[in-house]
Amino acid sequence: MNITILSIAKKNRSDYDPVYKELQKMISRFTDIQMKDIFSKEITIAQNIGKSASKKAYSQSFAPYIDKSYSIALHPEGKFIDSYGFSKLIDGKMSINFFIGGAYGLEDRFLDQCDNVVSLGKITMSHKVAKVVLLEQIYRSFAILSGHPYHK
């Protein structure tokens, strides 16, 4: 299995980097995992225009990654699932792409192209925090699936 987490974010150093690296290391015992931050000149221009233009730019930036991989978008209005449901969601997939939108979220059209849309909760969080939560849930899912006691 291969997992890629794609997010609309500027590529810069973050205080969260050590946490990302530690969680990626833990997950790598089970599968390959990559994180890609995407932020283009088109996104910058669109965010100066407004919400609709921004969402469209996010969709265009993510378009090359909607492929044969199982696509899961993170969205506040997505499906609420617990850790066991999350583990079932990723179980048996060969390749998964997770999508974390930008400041204005994701277009409905893009969400419709994804295989699944899930919510990390009703609270709003930055993409940096969402990545930490997502990475932890991915690790927890593999622990559940392999019978590792981490999830208890």
NUVEXLUM-131917 format. One line per field, with one value per atom (N, C-alpha, C): residue number from 1; residue in three letters; atom name; x, y negated, z. Coordinates in pm, whole numbers, always signed. Last residue first. Example, Ala and Ser with C-alpha at 12.3 -4.5 7.8 and 13.67 -1.06 7.14 Angstrom:
resi = (2;2;2;1;1;1)
resn = (ser;ser;ser;ala;ala;ala)
name = (N;CA;C;N;CA;C)
X = (+1285;+1367;+1290;+1319;+1230;+1320)
Y = (+225;+106;-3;+569;+450;+330)
Z = (+708;+714;+787;+780;+780;+780)
//
This chain:
resi = (152;152;152;151;151;151;150;150;150;149;149;149;148;148;148;147;147;147;146;146;146;145;145;145;144;144;144;143;143;143;142;142;142;141;141;141;140;140;140;139;139;139;138;138;138;137;137;137;136;136;136;135;135;135;134;134;134;133;133;133;132;132;132;131;131;131;130;130;130;129;129;129;128;128;128;127;127;127;126;126;126;125;125;125;124;124;124;123;123;123;122;122;122;121;121;121;120;120;120;119;119;119;118;118;118;117;117;117;116;116;116;115;115;115;114;114;114;113;113;113;112;112;112;111;111;111;110;110;110;109;109;109;108;108;108;107;107;107;106;106;106;105;105;105;104;104;104;103;103;103;102;102;102;101;101;101;100;100;100;99;99;99;98;98;98;97;97;97;96;96;96;95;95;95;94;94;94;93;93;93;92;92;92;91;91;91;90;90;90;89;89;89;88;88;88;87;87;87;86;86;86;85;85;85;84;84;84;83;83;83;82;82;82;81;81;81;80;80;80;79;79;79;78;78;78;77;77;77;76;76;76;75;75;75;74;74;74;73;73;73;72;72;72;71;71;71;70;70;70;69;69;69;68;68;68;67;67;67;66;66;66;65;65;65;64;64;64;63;63;63;62;62;62;61;61;61;60;60;60;59;59;59;58;58;58;57;57;57;56;56;56;55;55;55;54;54;54;53;53;53;52;52;52;51;51;51;50;50;50;49;49;49;48;48;48;47;47;47;46;46;46;45;45;45;44;44;44;43;43;43;42;42;42;41;41;41;40;40;40;39;39;39;38;38;38;37;37;37;36;36;36;35;35;35;34;34;34;33;33;33;32;32;32;31;31;31;30;30;30;29;29;29;28;28;28;27;27;27;26;26;26;25;25;25;24;24;24;23;23;23;22;22;22;21;21;21;20;20;20;19;19;19;18;18;18;17;17;17;16;16;16;15;15;15;14;14;14;13;13;13;12;12;12;11;11;11;10;10;10;9;9;9;8;8;8;7;7;7;6;6;6;5;5;5;4;4;4;3;3;3;2;2;2;1;1;1)
resn = (lys;lys;lys;his;his;his;tyr;tyr;tyr;pro;pro;pro;his;his;his;gly;gly;gly;ser;ser;ser;leu;leu;leu;ile;ile;ile;ala;ala;ala;phe;phe;phe;ser;ser;ser;arg;arg;arg;tyr;tyr;tyr;ile;ile;ile;gln;gln;gln;glu;glu;glu;leu;leu;leu;leu;leu;leu;val;val;val;val;val;val;lys;lys;lys;ala;ala;ala;val;val;val;lys;lys;lys;his;his;his;ser;ser;ser;met;met;met;thr;thr;thr;ile;ile;ile;lys;lys;lys;gly;gly;gly;leu;leu;leu;ser;ser;ser;val;val;val;val;val;val;asn;asn;asn;asp;asp;asp;cys;cys;cys;gln;gln;gln;asp;asp;asp;leu;leu;leu;phe;phe;phe;arg;arg;arg;asp;asp;asp;glu;glu;glu;leu;leu;leu;gly;gly;gly;tyr;tyr;tyr;ala;ala;ala;gly;gly;gly;gly;gly;gly;ile;ile;ile;phe;phe;phe;phe;phe;phe;asn;asn;asn;ile;ile;ile;ser;ser;ser;met;met;met;lys;lys;lys;gly;gly;gly;asp;asp;asp;ile;ile;ile;leu;leu;leu;lys;lys;lys;ser;ser;ser;phe;phe;phe;gly;gly;gly;tyr;tyr;tyr;ser;ser;ser;asp;asp;asp;ile;ile;ile;phe;phe;phe;lys;lys;lys;gly;gly;gly;glu;glu;glu;pro;pro;pro;his;his;his;leu;leu;leu;ala;ala;ala;ile;ile;ile;ser;ser;ser;tyr;tyr;tyr;ser;ser;ser;lys;lys;lys;asp;asp;asp;ile;ile;ile;tyr;tyr;tyr;pro;pro;pro;ala;ala;ala;phe;phe;phe;ser;ser;ser;gln;gln;gln;ser;ser;ser;tyr;tyr;tyr;ala;ala;ala;lys;lys;lys;lys;lys;lys;ser;ser;ser;ala;ala;ala;ser;ser;ser;lys;lys;lys;gly;gly;gly;ile;ile;ile;asn;asn;asn;gln;gln;gln;ala;ala;ala;ile;ile;ile;thr;thr;thr;ile;ile;ile;glu;glu;glu;lys;lys;lys;ser;ser;ser;phe;phe;phe;ile;ile;ile;asp;asp;asp;lys;lys;lys;met;met;met;gln;gln;gln;ile;ile;ile;asp;asp;asp;thr;thr;thr;phe;phe;phe;arg;arg;arg;ser;ser;ser;ile;ile;ile;met;met;met;lys;lys;lys;gln;gln;gln;leu;leu;leu;glu;glu;glu;lys;lys;lys;tyr;tyr;tyr;val;val;val;pro;pro;pro;asp;asp;asp;tyr;tyr;tyr;asp;asp;asp;ser;ser;ser;arg;arg;arg;asn;asn;asn;lys;lys;lys;lys;lys;lys;ala;ala;ala;ile;ile;ile;ser;ser;ser;leu;leu;leu;ile;ile;ile;thr;thr;thr;ile;ile;ile;asn;asn;asn;met;met;met)
name = (N;CA;C;N;CA;C;N;CA;C;N;CA;C;N;CA;C;N;CA;C;N;CA;C;N;CA;C;N;CA;C;N;CA;C;N;CA;C;N;CA;C;N;CA;C;N;CA;C;N;CA;C;N;CA;C;N;CA;C;N;CA;C;N;CA;C;N;CA;C;N;CA;C;N;CA;C;N;CA;C;N;CA;C;N;CA;C;N;CA;C;N;CA;C;N;CA;C;N;CA;C;N;CA;C;N;CA;C;N;CA;C;N;CA;C;N;CA;C;N;CA;C;N;CA;C;N;CA;C;N;CA;C;N;CA;C;N;CA;C;N;CA;C;N;CA;C;N;CA;C;N;CA;C;N;CA;C;N;CA;C;N;CA;C;N;CA;C;N;CA;C;N;CA;C;N;CA;C;N;CA;C;N;CA;C;N;CA;C;N;CA;C;N;CA;C;N;CA;C;N;CA;C;N;CA;C;N;CA;C;N;CA;C;N;CA;C;N;CA;C;N;CA;C;N;CA;C;N;CA;C;N;CA;C;N;CA;C;N;CA;C;N;CA;C;N;CA;C;N;CA;C;N;CA;C;N;CA;C;N;CA;C;N;CA;C;N;CA;C;N;CA;C;N;CA;C;N;CA;C;N;CA;C;N;CA;C;N;CA;C;N;CA;C;N;CA;C;N;CA;C;N;CA;C;N;CA;C;N;CA;C;N;CA;C;N;CA;C;N;CA;C;N;CA;C;N;CA;C;N;CA;C;N;CA;C;N;CA;C;N;CA;C;N;CA;C;N;CA;C;N;CA;C;N;CA;C;N;CA;C;N;CA;C;N;CA;C;N;CA;C;N;CA;C;N;CA;C;N;CA;C;N;CA;C;N;CA;C;N;CA;C;N;CA;C;N;CA;C;N;CA;C;N;CA;C;N;CA;C;N;CA;C;N;CA;C;N;CA;C;N;CA;C;N;CA;C;N;CA;C;N;CA;C;N;CA;C;N;CA;C;N;CA;C;N;CA;C;N;CA;C;N;CA;C;N;CA;C;N;CA;C;N;CA;C;N;CA;C;N;CA;C;N;CA;C;N;CA;C;N;CA;C;N;CA;C;N;CA;C;N;CA;C;N;CA;C;N;CA;C;N;CA;C;N;CA;C;N;CA;C;N;CA;C;N;CA;C;N;CA;C;N;CA;C;N;CA;C;N;CA;C)
X = (-560;-636;-601;-401;-534;-613;-167;-163;-303;-149;-224;-227;-224;-126;-201;-380;-394;-290;-379;-276;-284;-586;-589;-489;-498;-624;-622;-269;-258;-382;-380;-292;-272;-521;-591;-507;-315;-411;-485;-204;-127;-219;-425;-371;-291;-447;-556;-512;-209;-233;-343;-252;-142;-164;-477;-487;-376;-361;-475;-488;-164;-126;-237;-325;-227;-185;-465;-539;-444;-259;-318;-394;-218;-107;-158;-456;-412;-298;-640;-548;-507;-987;-845;-760;-1304;-1216;-1073;-1504;-1423;-1338;-1625;-1699;-1617;-1404;-1479;-1544;-1296;-1217;-1287;-1494;-1470;-1386;-1459;-1472;-1441;-1557;-1536;-1561;-1444;-1501;-1468;-1360;-1428;-1497;-1417;-1347;-1429;-1584;-1487;-1413;-1720;-1794;-1701;-1525;-1567;-1642;-1524;-1406;-1445;-1781;-1743;-1622;-1762;-1849;-1813;-1430;-1550;-1631;-1311;-1305;-1437;-1176;-1235;-1220;-1040;-1180;-1246;-777;-853;-1003;-764;-707;-803;-795;-815;-750;-641;-674;-680;-684;-680;-726;-511;-592;-574;-498;-464;-563;-378;-477;-418;-354;-300;-411;-484;-346;-277;-684;-658;-511;-729;-733;-708;-857;-819;-832;-963;-834;-791;-1209;-1204;-1073;-1143;-1213;-1206;-1033;-946;-1011;-1260;-1149;-1058;-1404;-1457;-1350;-1234;-1257;-1314;-1248;-1120;-1137;-1561;-1468;-1341;-1676;-1648;-1553;-1885;-1820;-1800;-1840;-1893;-1813;-1812;-1797;-1856;-1801;-1935;-1930;-1527;-1610;-1750;-1318;-1410;-1501;-1080;-1118;-1200;-1123;-1113;-1151;-964;-1042;-1017;-938;-929;-1022;-733;-856;-843;-580;-572;-710;-606;-649;-637;-670;-632;-685;-617;-738;-714;-397;-383;-510;-452;-361;-350;-630;-679;-581;-532;-546;-580;-546;-416;-418;-818;-726;-589;-908;-950;-855;-791;-754;-788;-923;-778;-730;-1184;-1156;-1006;-1146;-1187;-1158;-1081;-985;-1019;-1314;-1192;-1089;-1479;-1511;-1388;-1345;-1373;-1392;-1113;-1221;-1239;-874;-1002;-1118;-668;-688;-820;-680;-715;-731;-590;-730;-769;-317;-402;-549;-240;-219;-311;-300;-371;-359;-118;-261;-344;+124;+94;-56;+53;+100;+69;+111;+73;+136;+100;+81;+37;+285;+219;+216;+263;+294;+214;+395;+314;+360;+371;+432;+338;+440;+358;+438;+414;+483;+389;+328;+310;+399;+415;+302;+291;+619;+628;+521;+540;+624;+649;+416;+332;+415;+641;+557;+473;+729;+817;+736;+511;+544;+633;+536;+419;+443;+783;+767;+648;+724;+829;+815;+522;+496;+596;+673;+558;+523;+862;+906;+792;+678;+761;+811;+549;+487;+574;+671;+695;+638;+790;+683;+725;+901;+927;+818;+688;+779;+796;+504;+612;+708;+166;+298;+402;-101;-20;+113;-326;-303;-231;-196;-264;-230;-206;-186;-262;-59;-141;-107;-59;-10;-110;+35;-53;+17;+36;+103;+0;+84;+0;+88)
Y = (-77;-48;-144;-115;-174;-152;+37;-111;-170;+318;+261;+108;+453;+386;+315;+565;+616;+560;+454;+555;+614;+270;+377;+488;+98;+175;+295;-6;+65;+152;-132;-17;+63;-330;-234;-110;-478;-406;-299;-591;-497;-413;-747;-645;-543;-914;-821;-712;-1058;-977;-874;-1188;-1094;-1002;-1350;-1248;-1144;-1517;-1432;-1318;-1642;-1565;-1468;-1768;-1666;-1579;-1950;-1842;-1731;-2123;-2040;-1924;-2232;-2172;-2079;-2343;-2225;-2156;-2426;-2458;-2329;-2355;-2346;-2382;-2379;-2421;-2412;-2102;-2220;-2253;-1866;-1989;-2115;-1627;-1684;-1814;-1532;-1509;-1568;-1368;-1485;-1445;-1247;-1228;-1358;-1108;-1238;-1219;-897;-914;-1053;-923;-799;-810;-1236;-1152;-1028;-1386;-1301;-1206;-1540;-1436;-1340;-1724;-1625;-1509;-1878;-1799;-1688;-1992;-1915;-1826;-2141;-2022;-1932;-2248;-2256;-2128;-2292;-2227;-2241;-2568;-2435;-2382;-2802;-2810;-2674;-2734;-2818;-2821;-2408;-2534;-2608;-2053;-2176;-2297;-1756;-1859;-1991;-1427;-1566;-1658;-1123;-1207;-1351;-843;-985;-1054;-514;-610;-750;-192;-327;-424;+44;+49;-88;+130;+40;+50;+277;+344;+257;+16;+158;+210;-234;-221;-76;-185;-267;-248;-53;+22;-52;-269;-156;-70;-425;-477;-363;-266;-293;-344;-289;-157;-171;-563;-505;-367;-679;-660;-591;-936;-796;-789;-1143;-1126;-977;-1263;-1159;-1153;-1624;-1483;-1391;-1886;-1830;-1684;-1939;-1948;-1887;-1701;-1813;-1819;-1536;-1577;-1704;-1284;-1426;-1447;-1019;-1057;-1204;-788;-928;-959;-535;-560;-700;-585;-571;-595;-654;-519;-492;-992;-891;-755;-1290;-1207;-1107;-1441;-1335;-1252;-1648;-1543;-1424;-1810;-1729;-1620;-1990;-1850;-1756;-2227;-2183;-2035;-2248;-2236;-2184;-2281;-2164;-2141;-2527;-2409;-2282;-2691;-2675;-2553;-2674;-2625;-2601;-2797;-2657;-2596;-3057;-2978;-2830;-3143;-3130;-3044;-3145;-3061;-3036;-3339;-3200;-3108;-3561;-3524;-3374;-3691;-3717;-3682;-3595;-3740;-3779;-3332;-3368;-3519;-3344;-3309;-3350;-3400;-3495;-3470;-3163;-3295;-3399;-2971;-2970;-3106;-3040;-3045;-3046;-2981;-3122;-3140;-2713;-2771;-2920;-2460;-2601;-2668;-2165;-2224;-2370;-1923;-2053;-2116;-1586;-1687;-1812;-1303;-1424;-1525;-946;-1070;-1186;-614;-734;-857;-264;-385;-503;-79;-118;-238;+3;+70;+42;-151;-8;+73;-406;-336;-190;-504;-449;-366;-600;-496;-426;-796;-685;-569;-970;-904;-782;-1055;-978;-905;-1192;-1081;-994;-1390;-1291;-1169;-1538;-1471;-1359;-1632;-1545;-1468;-1797;-1678;-1580;-1990;-1898;-1778;-2184;-2052;-1948;-2418;-2359;-2218;-2411;-2426;-2365;-2549;-2477;-2509;-2532;-2601;-2519;-2546;-2459;-2541;-2624;-2668;-2573;-2407;-2474;-2516;-2183;-2316;-2393;-1849;-1963;-2092;-1501;-1623;-1736;-1213;-1320;-1447;-887;-1022;-1120;-553;-662;-795;-229;-358;-465;+118;+0;-124)
Z = (+2219;+2342;+2452;+1999;+1997;+2126;+2046;+2051;+2068;+2019;+2132;+2139;+1698;+1783;+1896;+1503;+1639;+1735;+1257;+1284;+1424;+1263;+1163;+1192;+1470;+1483;+1390;+1348;+1476;+1498;+1130;+1107;+1236;+1272;+1186;+1161;+1391;+1477;+1396;+1157;+1239;+1326;+1080;+988;+1068;+1300;+1270;+1172;+1277;+1396;+1370;+1032;+1047;+1166;+1106;+1001;+1014;+1301;+1335;+1233;+1143;+1262;+1299;+950;+909;+1027;+1107;+1039;+995;+1173;+1279;+1216;+919;+993;+1103;+845;+772;+845;+1148;+1039;+968;+1204;+1241;+1120;+1345;+1236;+1286;+1458;+1482;+1360;+1396;+1366;+1389;+1236;+1347;+1306;+1013;+1133;+1256;+770;+854;+974;+433;+577;+650;+140;+203;+352;-125;+7;+58;-383;-346;-211;-552;-454;-422;-705;-776;-681;-522;-594;-669;-452;-353;-419;-686;-650;-552;-667;-786;-758;-436;-438;-555;-354;-438;-428;-16;-148;-222;+176;+160;+20;+203;+164;+143;+265;+358;+328;+109;+156;+247;+188;+112;+175;+167;+266;+191;+66;+22;+135;+26;+114;+69;-172;-168;-75;-162;-113;-121;-294;-294;-253;-229;-278;-268;+53;-60;-100;+284;+155;+34;+484;+474;+331;+509;+440;+418;+635;+514;+437;+865;+761;+627;+1004;+969;+861;+1036;+955;+912;+1210;+1076;+982;+1429;+1370;+1229;+1485;+1444;+1382;+1337;+1448;+1396;+1117;+1145;+1265;+940;+1069;+1093;+611;+697;+828;+569;+532;+636;+627;+604;+560;+643;+764;+749;+482;+467;+589;+301;+436;+422;+58;+90;+235;-84;+34;+61;-343;-305;-189;-446;-371;-314;-765;-620;-560;-1024;-989;-839;-948;-1047;-1003;-875;-876;-987;-923;-823;-805;-1096;-1142;-1046;-926;-1038;-1084;-740;-699;-815;-882;-830;-790;-930;-1044;-998;-665;-744;-861;-605;-527;-607;-789;-800;-722;-684;-820;-839;-438;-443;-580;-533;-455;-461;-654;-736;-665;-424;-539;-626;-250;-213;-333;-424;-335;-320;-511;-577;-485;-363;-361;-427;-430;-292;-276;-696;-668;-526;-658;-731;-695;-522;-461;-526;-716;-587;-518;-914;-943;-814;-795;-821;-847;-558;-684;-691;-349;-345;-466;-172;-304;-287;-9;+4;-134;+48;-53;-23;+206;+221;+116;+207;+160;+191;+307;+321;+280;+291;+246;+259;+594;+454;+421;+849;+785;+636;+928;+965;+892;+868;+769;+806;+1093;+986;+889;+1231;+1291;+1184;+1051;+1085;+1144;+1060;+934;+960;+1327;+1287;+1154;+1307;+1401;+1362;+1115;+1090;+1181;+1245;+1117;+1095;+1462;+1486;+1359;+1334;+1411;+1440;+1208;+1131;+1211;+1351;+1348;+1277;+1305;+1437;+1444;+968;+1066;+1198;+659;+784;+885;+371;+461;+588;+111;+157;+243;+176;+132;+191;+83;+185;+124;+45;-10;+100;+52;+114;+42;+46;-32;+35;+136;+192;+116;+19;-4;+57;+67;+108;+80;-58;-60;-24;+0;+0;+0)
//
